[in-house]
Amino acid sequence: MVIGTIGALANGATMPLMMLVFTNIIDDFTNFGKLCDLPANFTTPPIDLSPLTDSLRDQIIYLIILGIATMILSYFQVAFWLMPAQKQARAIRKALFSSILKQDIGWFDVYKSGELTNRLTDDIDKIKDAFGDKFGNAIQNLATFVGGIVIGFVKGWKLTLVILSLSPLILASAIMFTKIAQVLTSNELKSYAKAGAVAEEVFSAIRTVFAFNGAQKEHKRYEEKLDE
């Protein structure tokens, strides 16, 4: 995880650096355009393009270097966060399965086998996703934010302060969105677990369901569990 964190931080720092290179390219073209923007009746000697081409060549080399660095750092970021996430998910599955086997028989009357199966698969997969590449992406975005703020203060502190004045609103919106997403995800997992229990119960006795013409009833019961 240490290597993955370092890779994520360095990978996040490359984006502001790329924006800085693009800024230099735009400045080069802007300055060159000012030289060409002269009155029609004003005669000038041929303009030397070598300073522009030399500067653009340097900026392109910087972009290539940053692109290669981003590719390598992205690999370290993803690989060294996914590997511990998979190990953690495997450990959680083993612990959960061991805990289920230790429960008494009355416990299984409350929690259906299909619901437990969904808990072992879907819920833990979401934990693995959150602990894996998404956590690395969060570190990367944090490094991008900090790097952008630093470059912003260096290049234009007044505009940066104006943008930062809006950050509380952005932060409040992000927190509210996260809370809503957590509630919706929790409800979704519970509904899927209950619906999965119904599906497994029906499929395990599918001949009996069709023998008593209960397909429509079970279909309705499955939809009700999804809508809860």
Beta strands, then each sheet from edge to edge (+ up, - down):
end
